[in-house]
Amino acid sequence: MTFYKKLAKLVSMIKKYKLLIIFIFFLGSRTHALSPEIEKQLYIGCYGNSKTYIGPDDAKIYCNCTVDKLSKKFSDEEIDLIFKQKPEEIMKSTEFATIECENNK
């Protein structure tokens, strides 16, 4: 259950940066990995929420891991489409990264 709370917080934070992510999406190159700008925004959203629950040091490790997993699997276009979905669908699409990174602690 803990990872769902964290992921829900991440989704909430990313929704706040939705316009910025879309803007970056149009400026970014079309590759099979996330652009540094989107990775940074994902990290900011993740860290801001995760440090409250797991502390700043563990949040850095967890968020770096999560962003890395998402970047290896999704392009900017794909992540943009994912984060336009309902929160339940976002969690389903990204839970692999959350589970893997939670288990690395």
C-alpha positions in Angstrom: 0.0 0.0 0.0 2.9 2.4 0.7 4.0 2.5 -2.9 0.5 3.4 -4.0 0.5 6.4 -1.7 3.9 7.5 -3.0 2.8 7.0 -6.6 -0.4 8.9 -6.0 1.6 11.8 -4.6 4.0 11.6 -7.6 1.0 11.7 -10.0 -0.4 14.7 -8.2 2.9 16.6 -8.4 3.3 15.7 -12.1 -0.1 17.0 -12.8 0.9 20.3 -11.3 3.8 20.5 -13.8 1.7 19.2 -16.7 2.0 22.4 -18.8 5.7 22.5 -18.3 6.0 18.9 -19.3 4.0 19.5 -22.4 6.1 22.5 -23.3 9.3 20.5 -22.8 7.8 17.7 -24.8 7.4 20.0 -27.8 10.9 21.3 -27.5 12.6 17.9 -26.8 14.0 15.5 -29.2 12.2 12.4 -30.2 14.1 9.5 -28.6 13.4 6.3 -26.8 14.4 7.7 -23.4 13.1 10.6 -21.4 14.7 14.0 -22.0 16.8 15.5 -19.1 14.1 18.2 -18.6 11.3 15.6 -18.1 13.5 13.5 -15.9 14.2 16.5 -13.8 10.5 17.3 -13.4 9.7 13.7 -12.5 12.5 13.8 -9.9 11.3 17.0 -8.4 7.7 15.7 -8.1 8.9 12.4 -6.7 11.4 13.9 -4.2 9.0 16.5 -2.9 6.5 13.9 -1.9 8.7 11.0 -1.0 11.0 12.8 1.5 8.0 13.3 3.8 7.4 9.6 4.0 10.9 8.0 3.7 13.3 10.8 4.6 15.5 12.9 2.3 18.3 10.4 1.8 16.1 7.4 1.0 13.9 9.7 -1.2 17.0 10.7 -3.3 17.8 7.0 -3.9 14.2 6.0 -4.5 13.4 8.9 -6.9 16.7 8.5 -8.9 15.8 4.8 -9.3 12.2 5.4 -10.3 13.1 8.1 -12.8 15.8 5.9 -14.3 13.4 3.0 -14.7 10.8 5.2 -16.3 13.4 6.7 -18.6 14.6 3.3 -19.8 11.1 2.2 -20.7 9.3 5.3 -22.0 10.0 8.2 -24.4 8.8 11.7 -23.8 5.8 11.1 -26.0 4.9 7.9 -24.2 5.2 9.4 -20.7 3.2 12.4 -21.8 0.4 10.1 -22.9 0.6 8.1 -19.7 0.3 11.2 -17.5 -2.8 12.4 -19.4 -4.7 9.3 -18.1 -6.7 8.7 -15.0 -4.6 8.3 -11.8 -5.4 4.6 -11.6 -4.1 4.1 -15.1 -1.0 6.1 -14.4 -0.2 4.0 -11.3 -0.8 0.8 -13.4 1.6 1.9 -16.1 4.3 3.0 -13.8 4.0 0.6 -10.8 6.8 -1.6 -12.2 9.3 1.2 -11.4 7.9 1.8 -8.0 8.0 -1.9 -7.0 11.5 -2.4 -8.3 12.8 0.7 -6.6 11.0 0.0 -3.3 12.7 -3.4 -3.3 16.1 -1.9 -3.8 16.0 -0.1 -0.4 
